[in-house]
């Protein structure tokens, strides 16, 4: 487990990130990226698709890269294979994103360390939606 994966870090991200750029967001409803993003969107987060192969997903314009998003994002959520993570981290650093989330099954220790060295809060190998469910239950145990 990455040192930055503490519950406090995860809780901070979930409380503060409102605009989430989802790298690798598919327009296919049966894909995990679509399901997780749809659930986060339903919970009030703005989802920004980053996928050069699609024009829009979940009613939002898709951008070919992080560089091309014309407004700030709070979190980069990655649904790509580990070999793509270093380039995504370089883009995240370049646009000054505060948080990086690598979904379940995605890790790249060197790229994660680079992101952290640039002040980016990093979570890896965890599902954003599952962590949101835990966080929401912790905030409101009666729900």
ROSE-4610 file (N, C-alpha, C; in Angstrom, 1 decimal, always signed):
// ROSE-4610
residu = [X/X/X/X/X/X/X/X/X/X/X/X/X/X/X/X/X/X/X/X/X/X/X/X/X/X/X/X/X/X/X/X/X/X/X/X/X/X/X/X/X/X/X/X/X/X/X/X/X/X/X/X/X/X/X/X/X/X/X/X/X/X/X/X/X/X/X/X/X/X/X/X/X/X/X/X/X/X/X/X/X/X/X/X/X/X/X/X/X/X/X/X/X/X/X/X/X/X/X/X/X/X/X/X/X/X/X/X/X/X/X/X/X/X/X/X/X/X/X/X/X/X/X/X/X/X/X/X/X/X/X/X/X/X/X/X/X/X/X/X/X/X/X/X/X/X/X/X/X/X/X/X/X/X/X/X/X/X/X/X/X/X/X/X/X/X/X/X/X/X/X/X/X/X/X/X/X/X/X/X/X/X/X/X/X/X/X/X/X/X/X/X/X/X/X/X/X/X/X/X/X/X/X/X/X/X/X/X/X/X/X/X/X/X/X/X/X/X/X/X/X/X/X/X/X/X/X/X/X/X/X/X/X/X/X/X/X/X/X/X/X/X/X/X/X/X/X/X/X/X/X/X/X/X/X/X/X/X/X/X/X/X/X/X/X/X/X/X/X/X/X/X/X/X/X/X/X/X/X/X/X/X/X/X/X/X/X/X/X/X/X/X/X/X/X/X/X/X/X/X/X/X/X/X/X/X/X/X/X/X/X/X/X/X/X/X/X/X/X/X/X/X/X/X/X/X/X/X/X/X/X/X/X/X/X/X/X/X/X/X/X/X/X/X/X/X/X/X/X/X/X/X/X/X/X/X/X/X/X/X/X/X/X/X/X/X/X/X/X/X/X/X/X/X/X/X/X/X/X/X/X/X/X/X/X/X/X/X/X/X/X/X/X/X/X/X/X/X/X/X/X/X/X/X/X/X/X/X/X/X/X/X/X/X/X/X/X/X/X/X/X/X/X/X/X/X/X/X/X]
num = [1/1/1/2/2/2/3/3/3/4/4/4/5/5/5/6/6/6/7/7/7/8/8/8/9/9/9/10/10/10/11/11/11/12/12/12/13/13/13/14/14/14/15/15/15/16/16/16/17/17/17/18/18/18/19/19/19/20/20/20/21/21/21/22/22/22/23/23/23/24/24/24/25/25/25/26/26/26/27/27/27/28/28/28/29/29/29/30/30/30/31/31/31/32/32/32/33/33/33/34/34/34/35/35/35/36/36/36/37/37/37/38/38/38/39/39/39/40/40/40/41/41/41/42/42/42/43/43/43/44/44/44/45/45/45/46/46/46/47/47/47/48/48/48/49/49/49/50/50/50/51/51/51/52/52/52/53/53/53/54/54/54/55/55/55/56/56/56/57/57/57/58/58/58/59/59/59/60/60/60/61/61/61/62/62/62/63/63/63/64/64/64/65/65/65/66/66/66/67/67/67/68/68/68/69/69/69/70/70/70/71/71/71/72/72/72/73/73/73/74/74/74/75/75/75/76/76/76/77/77/77/78/78/78/79/79/79/80/80/80/81/81/81/82/82/82/83/83/83/84/84/84/85/85/85/86/86/86/87/87/87/88/88/88/89/89/89/90/90/90/91/91/91/92/92/92/93/93/93/94/94/94/95/95/95/96/96/96/97/97/97/98/98/98/99/99/99/100/100/100/101/101/101/102/102/102/103/103/103/104/104/104/105/105/105/106/106/106/107/107/107/108/108/108/109/109/109/110/110/110/111/111/111/112/112/112/113/113/113/114/114/114/115/115/115/116/116/116/117/117/117/118/118/118/119/119/119/120/120/120/121/121/121/122/122/122/123/123/123/124/124/124/125/125/125/126/126/126/127/127/127/128/128/128/129/129/129/130/130/130/131/131/131/132/132/132/133/133/133/134/134/134/135/135/135/136/136/136/137/137/137/138/138/138/139/139/139/140/140/140/141/141/141/142/142/142/143/143/143]
x = [+0.9/+0.0/+0.9/+0.6/+1.3/+1.1/+2.1/+2.0/+0.9/+0.7/-0.3/-1.8/-1.9/-3.2/-3.9/-3.5/-4.2/-5.6/-6.4/-7.8/-8.0/-7.1/-7.1/-6.9/-6.0/-5.7/-7.0/-7.5/-8.7/-9.8/-10.1/-11.2/-11.0/-9.7/-9.5/-9.8/-9.4/-9.7/-11.2/-11.9/-13.3/-14.1/-13.6/-14.2/-13.9/-12.8/-12.3/-12.4/-12.3/-12.3/-13.7/-14.0/-15.4/-15.4/-14.3/-14.2/-13.2/-13.6/-12.8/-12.6/-11.3/-10.9/-10.7/-11.4/-11.3/-10.6/-9.3/-8.5/-8.8/-9.3/-9.7/-11.2/-12.0/-13.4/-14.0/-14.6/-15.3/-16.7/-17.3/-18.7/-19.5/-18.9/-19.6/-20.1/-21.5/-22.0/-21.6/-21.1/-20.6/-19.2/-18.5/-17.1/-17.1/-16.1/-16.0/-15.8/-15.1/-14.8/-16.2/-17.1/-18.4/-19.2/-19.3/-20.1/-19.6/-18.3/-17.8/-18.0/-17.8/-18.0/-19.4/-20.3/-21.8/-22.2/-21.7/-22.1/-21.5/-20.3/-19.7/-20.5/-20.9/-21.6/-23.0/-23.6/-24.9/-24.7/-23.5/-23.2/-22.7/-22.9/-22.6/-21.2/-20.4/-19.1/-19.2/-18.4/-18.4/-17.4/-17.8/-17.0/-16.5/-15.2/-14.6/-13.9/-14.6/-13.9/-12.6/-11.6/-10.4/-10.2/-10.5/-10.4/-10.5/-9.4/-9.4/-10.3/-10.8/-11.7/-13.1/-13.6/-15.0/-15.2/-16.4/-16.7/-17.3/-18.1/-18.7/-19.1/-19.2/-19.6/-20.4/-21.5/-22.3/-22.7/-22.9/-23.4/-22.3/-21.0/-19.9/-19.0/-18.4/-17.5/-16.2/-15.7/-14.5/-13.3/-12.2/-11.0/-10.0/-9.1/-8.1/-7.0/-6.7/-5.7/-6.0/-5.3/-5.5/-5.1/-4.1/-3.7/-4.8/-5.7/-6.7/-8.0/-8.1/-9.2/-9.1/-10.1/-9.9/-10.2/-10.3/-10.6/-9.9/-9.7/-9.0/-9.8/-9.1/-9.7/-9.0/-9.8/-9.3/-8.6/-9.1/-8.6/-8.5/-7.4/-7.2/-7.4/-8.5/-8.8/-8.4/-7.6/-6.9/-7.5/-8.1/-8.6/-7.8/-6.5/-5.6/-4.6/-3.9/-2.9/-1.7/-1.0/+0.1/+1.2/+1.4/+2.4/+2.1/+0.9/+0.5/+0.6/+0.7/+0.7/+1.8/+3.1/+4.1/+3.7/+3.2/+2.8/+1.7/+0.7/-0.4/+0.1/+1.0/+1.5/+2.2/+3.0/+3.7/+2.6/+1.5/+0.5/-0.2/-0.4/-1.1/-0.2/+1.1/+2.1/+2.0/+2.0/+2.0/+0.8/-0.4/-1.6/-1.8/-1.0/-1.1/-2.2/-2.6/-3.7/-3.3/-4.2/-3.8/-3.8/-4.6/-4.8/-4.8/-4.2/-4.2/-4.7/-5.6/-6.2/-6.0/-5.4/-5.2/-6.2/-7.0/-8.1/-7.6/-8.5/-8.1/-7.3/-6.2/-5.4/-4.4/-4.3/-3.4/-2.4/-1.2/-0.1/+1.1/+1.9/+3.2/+4.0/+4.7/+5.4/+6.3/+7.1/+7.9/+7.1/+6.1/+5.3/+4.5/+4.1/+3.4/+4.3/+5.6/+6.6/+6.9/+6.9/+7.1/+6.0/+4.8/+3.6/+3.7/+3.9/+4.0/+5.1/+6.2/+7.3/+7.0/+6.0/+5.5/+4.2/+4.0/+2.9/+1.6/+1.5/+0.2/-0.2/-1.4/-1.9/-2.2/-1.7/-1.8/-2.5/-3.5/-4.1/-3.9/-3.5/-3.4/-4.1/-4.5/-5.0/-6.3/-7.1/-8.4/-9.5/-10.7/-11.8/-12.4/-12.4/-12.9/-14.4/-15.2/-16.6/-16.7/-16.0/-16.0/-15.6/-14.5/-14.0/-15.0/-15.7/-16.8/-17.9/-18.3/-19.4/-18.9/-17.7/-17.2/-17.2/-16.6/-16.5/-17.9/-18.9/-20.3/-20.9/-20.6/-21.2/-20.5/-19.2/-18.5/-19.0/-19.4/-19.9/-21.3/-22.1/-23.5/-23.9/-23.5/-23.7/-25.2/-26.1/-27.5/-28.1/-27.4/-28.0/-28.1]
y = [-1.2/+0.0/+1.2/+2.1/+3.4/+4.2/+4.9/+5.7/+6.8/+7.2/+8.2/+7.7/+6.4/+5.7/+5.7/+6.5/+6.5/+6.9/+6.5/+6.9/+8.4/+9.1/+10.5/+11.2/+10.6/+11.1/+10.9/+9.7/+9.4/+10.3/+10.4/+11.3/+12.7/+13.2/+14.6/+14.7/+13.8/+13.8/+13.8/+12.9/+12.8/+14.0/+14.7/+15.9/+17.1/+17.2/+18.4/+18.3/+17.2/+17.1/+17.2/+18.1/+18.3/+18.0/+18.2/+18.0/+16.9/+15.8/+14.6/+14.3/+14.4/+14.0/+12.5/+11.8/+10.3/+9.9/+9.5/+9.1/+7.7/+7.5/+6.1/+5.8/+6.9/+6.7/+6.2/+5.1/+4.5/+4.9/+4.9/+5.3/+4.0/+2.9/+1.6/+1.4/+1.3/+1.2/-0.1/-1.1/-2.3/-2.2/-1.1/-1.0/-0.4/-0.8/-0.3/+1.3/+1.8/+3.2/+4.0/+3.5/+4.1/+4.0/+2.8/+2.6/+3.4/+3.4/+4.2/+5.7/+6.2/+7.6/+8.0/+7.1/+7.4/+7.5/+6.6/+6.7/+8.0/+8.3/+9.5/+10.8/+10.8/+11.9/+12.0/+10.9/+10.9/+11.5/+11.4/+11.9/+13.3/+14.0/+15.4/+15.8/+14.9/+15.2/+15.5/+16.4/+16.7/+15.7/+15.0/+14.0/+14.6/+14.6/+15.1/+13.9/+13.4/+12.3/+12.7/+11.8/+12.0/+10.7/+10.8/+9.7/+10.2/+10.1/+10.6/+9.9/+8.7/+7.9/+8.2/+9.0/+9.3/+10.8/+11.3/+12.7/+13.2/+12.3/+12.6/+11.3/+11.5/+10.3/+11.0/+10.3/+10.8/+12.3/+12.7/+14.1/+15.1/+14.7/+15.6/+15.5/+16.6/+16.6/+15.8/+15.0/+14.2/+15.0/+15.0/+15.6/+14.6/+14.8/+13.8/+13.7/+14.7/+14.6/+15.6/+15.4/+16.3/+17.8/+17.9/+19.3/+20.1/+19.3/+20.0/+20.4/+20.0/+20.4/+21.9/+22.7/+24.2/+24.8/+24.0/+24.4/+23.5/+24.0/+23.2/+21.9/+20.9/+19.7/+19.4/+18.8/+18.5/+17.2/+16.2/+14.8/+14.2/+13.5/+12.7/+11.2/+10.6/+9.2/+8.4/+7.4/+6.7/+5.3/+5.0/+3.7/+3.3/+3.3/+2.8/+1.9/+1.1/+0.1/+0.8/+0.1/+0.7/+1.4/+0.8/+1.3/+2.8/+3.2/+4.5/+5.5/+5.1/+5.9/+7.0/+6.7/+7.7/+9.0/+8.7/+9.9/+10.6/+9.9/+10.6/+11.4/+10.9/+11.6/+12.9/+12.8/+14.0/+15.0/+14.6/+15.6/+16.2/+15.3/+15.8/+16.8/+16.6/+17.6/+18.9/+18.7/+19.9/+20.8/+20.2/+21.0/+21.4/+20.9/+21.3/+20.7/+19.4/+18.8/+18.4/+18.6/+18.3/+16.8/+16.0/+14.6/+13.7/+12.5/+11.4/+10.1/+9.5/+8.2/+7.2/+6.1/+4.9/+3.9/+3.5/+2.5/+1.1/+0.3/-1.1/-1.7/-2.4/-3.1/-2.2/-0.9/+0.0/+0.5/+0.2/+0.8/+1.0/+2.0/+2.3/+3.0/+2.3/+2.9/+4.1/+4.0/+5.1/+6.4/+6.2/+7.3/+7.9/+7.0/+7.5/+8.4/+7.9/+8.6/+10.0/+10.0/+11.3/+12.3/+11.7/+12.6/+13.1/+12.3/+12.7/+13.7/+13.5/+14.5/+15.9/+15.9/+17.2/+17.7/+17.1/+17.6/+17.1/+16.1/+15.5/+14.4/+14.5/+13.4/+12.2/+11.0/+9.8/+8.7/+8.1/+6.8/+5.8/+4.6/+3.6/+2.3/+1.6/+0.2/+0.2/+1.3/+1.3/+1.9/+1.4/+1.9/+3.2/+4.2/+5.5/+5.4/+4.7/+4.5/+3.7/+2.7/+1.9/+2.7/+3.5/+4.4/+5.5/+5.9/+7.0/+6.4/+5.1/+4.5/+4.4/+4.0/+3.9/+5.3/+6.3/+7.6/+8.2/+8.0/+8.5/+7.8/+6.5/+5.8/+6.3/+6.6/+7.1/+8.5/+9.3/+10.6/+10.6/+9.6/+9.6/+8.1/+7.6/+6.2/+5.8/+6.8/+6.4/+6.2/+6.6/+6.5/+5.0]
z = [+0.0/+0.0/+0.0/-0.9/-1.0/+0.3/+0.7/+1.9/+1.8/+0.6/+0.3/+0.3/+0.4/+0.3/+1.7/+2.6/+3.9/+3.8/+4.7/+4.7/+4.8/+5.5/+5.6/+4.2/+3.4/+2.1/+1.2/+1.2/+0.4/+0.8/+2.1/+2.6/+2.1/+2.2/+1.7/+0.2/-0.6/-2.0/-2.2/-1.6/-1.8/-1.3/-0.3/+0.2/-0.6/-1.3/-1.9/-3.5/-4.0/-5.5/-6.0/-6.9/-7.4/-8.9/-9.6/-11.0/-11.3/-11.9/-12.0/-13.5/-13.9/-15.3/-15.3/-16.1/-16.1/-17.4/-17.2/-18.3/-18.7/-19.9/-20.4/-20.2/-20.0/-19.8/-21.1/-21.0/-22.2/-22.3/-23.5/-23.7/-23.7/-23.4/-23.3/-21.9/-21.7/-20.3/-19.5/-20.2/-19.5/-19.0/-19.2/-18.8/-17.4/-16.6/-15.2/-15.2/-16.2/-16.2/-16.3/-17.1/-17.3/-16.1/-15.5/-14.3/-13.1/-12.9/-11.8/-12.0/-13.2/-13.5/-13.4/-13.9/-13.8/-12.4/-11.5/-10.1/-9.4/-9.8/-9.2/-9.7/-10.9/-11.5/-10.7/-10.5/-9.7/-8.3/-7.8/-6.5/-6.4/-7.6/-7.6/-8.1/-8.5/-9.1/-10.6/-11.1/-12.5/-13.1/-14.1/-14.8/-16.1/-16.4/-17.6/-18.3/-19.4/-20.1/-20.8/-20.7/-21.4/-22.2/-23.5/-24.4/-25.8/-26.6/-27.9/-28.9/-28.5/-29.4/-29.3/-28.4/-28.2/-28.2/-28.6/-28.6/-27.2/-26.7/-25.4/-24.6/-23.3/-22.5/-21.3/-20.9/-19.8/-19.9/-21.2/-21.4/-21.3/-21.2/-21.1/-22.3/-22.8/-23.9/-23.5/-24.4/-24.1/-24.7/-24.0/-24.5/-24.8/-25.8/-26.2/-25.2/-24.4/-23.4/-22.2/-21.1/-20.0/-20.4/-21.2/-21.7/-22.4/-23.0/-23.8/-23.0/-21.8/-20.9/-20.6/-21.0/-20.9/-19.6/-18.5/-17.2/-16.2/-15.0/-14.0/-13.5/-13.3/-12.7/-11.3/-10.4/-9.1/-8.9/-9.8/-9.6/-11.0/-11.2/-12.4/-12.0/-12.5/-12.2/-13.4/-13.2/-14.4/-14.5/-15.7/-16.1/-17.3/-17.2/-18.3/-17.7/-18.5/-18.1/-17.5/-16.6/-15.9/-16.8/-18.0/-18.9/-19.3/-19.3/-19.7/-18.5/-17.3/-16.1/-16.1/-16.5/-16.5/-17.3/-18.5/-19.4/-18.8/-18.2/-17.5/-16.4/-15.6/-14.5/-15.0/-16.1/-16.6/-17.0/-17.6/-18.0/-16.7/-15.7/-14.5/-13.8/-13.8/-13.2/-14.0/-15.3/-16.2/-16.0/-15.8/-15.6/-14.1/-13.2/-11.9/-11.1/-11.4/-10.7/-9.3/-8.3/-6.9/-6.6/-7.3/-6.9/-8.1/-7.9/-8.9/-8.2/-9.0/-8.5/-9.5/-9.2/-10.1/-9.6/-10.5/-10.2/-9.8/-9.4/-9.0/-10.1/-9.7/-10.7/-11.4/-11.1/-11.7/-10.7/-10.9/-10.0/-10.9/-10.5/-11.1/-10.1/-9.2/-8.1/-8.5/-9.6/-10.0/-10.3/-11.1/-11.6/-10.4/-9.5/-8.2/-7.4/-7.3/-6.5/-7.1/-8.5/-9.2/-8.9/-9.0/-8.7/-7.3/-6.4/-5.0/-4.7/-5.4/-5.3/-5.8/-6.7/-7.2/-6.5/-5.3/-4.4/-4.7/-5.6/-5.9/-5.0/-4.4/-3.5/-4.4/-4.1/-4.9/-4.2/-4.8/-4.4/-5.5/-5.2/-6.3/-5.9/-7.0/-6.9/-6.0/-6.1/-5.3/-6.2/-6.0/-6.7/-6.1/-6.9/-6.5/-5.9/-6.6/-6.2/-4.9/-4.8/-3.5/-2.3/-2.6/-1.5/-1.2/-2.2/-2.0/-1.1/-1.4/-0.6/+0.9/+1.1/+2.5/+3.1/+2.4/+2.9/+3.3/+2.4/+2.6/+3.8/+4.0/+5.1/+6.4/+6.4/+7.6/+8.0/+7.0/+7.2/+7.8/+7.3/+7.7/+8.0/+9.2/+9.5/+9.6/+9.7/+9.8/+8.4/+7.3/+6.0/+5.5]
